[in-house]
Amino acid sequence: MYVTRFRAAIPSVKTVLVDFHTHTSASDGALAPGELLARAVASKVELLAITDHDTVAGFQAAAAYHTKHLSSMSLISGVELSCQWLGVTIHILGLGIDCEHPVMRAGLTRMAAGRKERGNKIASRLESLGFNGALQGALRQAGDSQLGRPHFAAWMVEQGHVRDHNLAFERYLGQGKIGDVKAFWPELAEVTQWIESSGGVALIAHPLKYRFTGMKLRRLIIAFMAAGGRGIEVLSGRQTSDQTNRLLRLARDFDLEISIGSDFHRDAPYSASLGLESAPFGDLRGVWQRWSNVPQTSLKR
């Protein structure tokens, strides 16, 4: 686990701004790690986790920036791991992980290789439609970031193949489209165990985005808990109060810890801003309580 703190601990009863789901340019976010931290500090976020897709590079760069600038915010290690369950791509958040744990390092190395293979397959499929140069173009867009579908979308917009990012996903890259390649992802149980083995807490990210029936979502939670999973994200980005209440009921039914996050990637009209209030949730335990009384400076890598 990695936690760094530079002022008195936050009382667990106090409502503070937290955000346990954010992305940087190390994966598919628009802001560099230092820029994201500066934005979070300016927004008065007090507990922040960086959870880039299948990499901790953004978090590690942010940790170095955070140590140098000595901000008043607590930074929590994190990652959002892709996996599959019954043929569906699921995202699992890992918070408070030890980034240098051998199990996590081996898992992330495997994910990087898998993403490379996935990128090649996406490019091949797009090129079969006449979008020549897709791989080179997407790699140029990605730079030092993990290659992902948003980079293919950015290249397609740049080349004039589509008018915007959303249309690229709607026609070619979104769920069920030709560029939706997911067969290589590890199984749910594997990535959950990577997180637990490396000292972190595993949570199901944005559970309603999978569009499961109520019964299937409960089956997912049961399988997740059997693998060692501990919690569920009950608020992710913008969602209705009915959606939040539905997830809170599931958390109570299964005695799960809860997490909240903006799922921030970039500034956009329908995107949530950084920071959510850690308001009381009755008898439910918020994952932020794990770090509400951390020492003034605590580092574990």
Sequence and secondary structure as in RCSB ss.txt:
>XXXX:A:sequence
MYVTRFRAAIPSVKTVLVDFHTHTSASDGALAPGELLARAVASKVELLAITDHDTVAGFQAAAAYHTKHLSSMSL
ISGVELSCQWLGVTIHILGLGIDCEHPVMRAGLTRMAAGRKERGNKIASRLESLGFNGALQGALRQAGDSQLGRP
HFAAWMVEQGHVRDHNLAFERYLGQGKIGDVKAFWPELAEVTQWIESSGGVALIAHPLKYRFTGMKLRRLIIAFM
AAGGRGIEVLSGRQTSDQTNRLLRLARDFDLEISIGSDFHRDAPYSASLGLESAPFGDLRGVWQRWSNVPQTSLK
R
>XXXX:A:secstr
  EE  S    TTS  EEE  B  TTTT SS HHHHHHHHHHTT SEEE   BT  HHHHHHHHHHHHHT SSEE
E EEEEEEEETTEEEEEEEES  TT HHHHHHHHHHHHHHHHHHHHHHHHHHHTT TTHHHHHHHHHTTS   HH
HHHHHHHHTTSSSSHHHHIIIIISTTSTT   TT  BHHHHHHHHHHTT EEEE SGGGG   HHHHHHHHHHHH
HTT  EEEEEESS  HHHHHHHHHHHHHHT EEEEE  B S  TTS  S EE    TT  BGGGGGTT  SSB  
 
